[in-house]
């Protein structure tokens, strides 16, 4: 019997891509799933397809509605909604603010609402869709890279603070995934991410493997571990290699 059978699961940003794949996998495993997305049509389409409940709207504003839809109890919260924000240090303040709000503060708000119940009953699971950019970086996307580092840091903090009280946390850090977000990444995505891009279902599979092992870090692209290790042990060489990619991107007419 599936370990998540009957569990109340909320997946934000689930109108397509990684979120839809994760919601579909939870539903297939017998969980009671709430699909959330900003777009009501996409939300309903995915929910109807997998026999889930639809709650549309901003991920930060639907926490109580999603909990009510599940009868008052959320067992798993998948903080998947994300904003791909290109730009350099001169990006507008509102671009930086939006990236921080969606990619970090939505996670904080969900945890703030859910932790009291989870800690009282000694169980709960928080899944954060971060990005390899949260461990490494992404050329041409300062607001995205910085905010994804924040998302990873918050997931890490949750895990180290509450694992002894029954909270399980997973940080998903894929590279390129064949979604609308990859398409929106433009030339940088084509250069850095597209060559090794995987399907959203591969990300869902990696998450379920990590949940079976109670493993925090979820790497759908295993090679990211080597890049992360290189970044930590030889930062000068790693930065030089990344700068080489930056120059290639600039030369491609970024």
N, C-alpha and C positions, 0 to 999 in steps of 0.2 A: 504494500500500500504506500502511496506517495506521502512523503513527510509533510507536504503542504495541502493535502486533501482537506477541504473544509475550512482552510484558513481564509481570513479576510485580507485581501490584497488590494492596494491602490497603486496604480501606475500612472504617473503624470507624463504629459507629453506623449501620450499613447495613440495619437491619431494616425501615426505612420512610423516607419523606420524602426529604430531599436525599441522604442516604447511599445509599439504594436506587437513586435515579436516577443517581447518579454510578457506582455499581457496574454498573448495567445498561448505561450508555454505554460504559464500559471494555470490558465483555464483548462488546458489539456491535462494537467496534473490533478485536476479536481478542486482547485481553489475557487473561492467566491471573489470575483474580480470586479473592481471599479476601474473603468477606463476614463481618464481625464485628458482633455486637450482644450486649447483655446477655441478651436473651430467646432461648433456643435455638430455640423454635418459629419465631419471626420470622426468625432467622438462616437456618435451614434452608429456609424457604419461599422467601426471596429467592434463595438460592444455587441451589436446585433449578430455579427459574424461569428463571435466566439461564445455567445450566450452570457455576456457580462452586463453589468450595470453602467450606464453612461452618466457622467457628471462633467459637464463642460464648464470652462471658465479658467481664470488665472490660477495656477497651482497653489499660490500662497493664500488664495481666498476661498478655497473649496474644501479645506481640511475637515471642518465640522460637517459639511454636507456629505462628503465622502464617508466619514465615520458613521453618520446616521444611516446612509444607504446600506451599510453593512451590519446594521443592528446595534451600533454603538461600539463595536470593537474592531480595531485595525491590528492585524498581526504582522503584516509586512507593508512597509511604505517604500515604494520605488521612486526616488526623486530623479526622474529621468528628463523632465522638461529642461531644455537648455537653449541658449542663445549664441549663435555663431557671430561674433562681432569682430570684423576686420578693422584694420587701422593701426597707426603707429602711436607714439607718445602724444602726438598732436590731435588725436581723435577728440571729438567734441565731448564735453562733460556729460551730456545726456547719454552718449554711447557707453561711456565707462560706467555710469550709474545703472543703466539698464542691464549691462553684463553682470555687474555685481549683484543686482537685485535678483535676477533670474537664476544665475549660476551658483550663487552662494546663499543669499538671504532666504530664498524659498526653501532651501534645505534647513536652515536654522529655524524658520518659522514652523516647519513641519515637526522637527524634533522637539521644539518647545511645547507644542501641543500634545505630542504623543508620549513623551518621556514619562510624565507622572504615572500614567496607567501602566506602561511597560515596566517601570521600575517597581511599582507596587506588586504586580503579579509575577515579576521575575522572568519575563520573556518578551521578546519583540525583535523585529528584524528591520534594519534600515539599509536600503540599497541605494547607493549614490552612483549615477552615471556620470563619471568624471570625463576622462579622455586621456590619451597618452600625453596630451599637451599639459595636463596637470602634474605629470611626473617629469616631463621634458620641457618642451615649448612648441610654438608654432610660428613659422615665419609669416610676417604680414598680418599678424592678428594679436596685437598687444593686449587689448581688453579681454579677448577670449582666453589667451594664455594665462594672464594674471588671475582672472577670476576662476579659472579651472584649477590653478594651484590652490586657491582659497577653498574650493569645493573639496579637493583632496585633503587639505589640512583639517577641515572640519570633520570629515568622515574619520580620519585618523584619530582626532581628538575624542570623538564619540566612542570609538572602539577602545582606546586605552583607558578611558574614564569609567566605562560602564560594563565592560565584558564580564567582570566578576559578579555583576548583578543581573546577568541573563540576556543582555543586549548583544545581538549579533549584527555586525556591520560589514558591508561589502562595498568596495570601491572598484567600479568597472572602468578600465583604462584602455580602450581600444585605440588603434590608429584609424586608418580610413575604413569607413563602413559605407556600403552603397545605399545612401539615403539622399534626401533633398539637401541635407546640410553639406554633404560632400560636393554636390553640384554647386552649391552657393559659395564654396571656398574658392572657386575660380582657378586661376593659374597656380596659386600656391598649393591648392588641393591636388591639381593634376600632377604637379612636380613631386610633392612629398607623400601624398596619401594614396592616390589612385593606383599606383603600381602594385600595392599589396592589399588593396581593399577587399573586405570580406562581406558576407551577407549579414543582415540584422539577425537572422536565425542563429548564426554562428556565435554572436554575442550572447544570446539567450542561453545557448548550450554551455558556454563558458561560465555564465553565472550559476547555472544549476550544478555544474561540476564543483564550483567553489563552495556553494551552499552545502553540498554533500560532504565536503572536507572541512567545513567551518573555516574557510580561508578568507582572509580580509581582502587581499589584493587579487583582482580578477584581470587577467591579461589575455584577451582573445588573440592578440598577436604576441606569442611567447618571446619574440626577439626584443620586445620592449624592455624586458628584464636586463638584457645585455646593455642596451642603451642607457638605462637608468644606472647600472653599475658603472659604466664608463663615465657618466656625468659626475658621479660621486668620487670616483678614484682618480680621475685625470681631467679636471674641469677645463684646463687650458686647451687640451687637445680636443675635447668635446665642443667647446665654444668655437674653436677654429674650424672644426668640421661643419658646425651649424652655420657659421659665417660664410663658408663656401657655398652652402645651399642658398643662403640669403643672396649672395652675389649672382648665382645662377637664376634665381627668381627675378632679380632686378634686370638681368640680361634678357629674360624672356618677355620683358615689357610690362612688368608689374606696375 
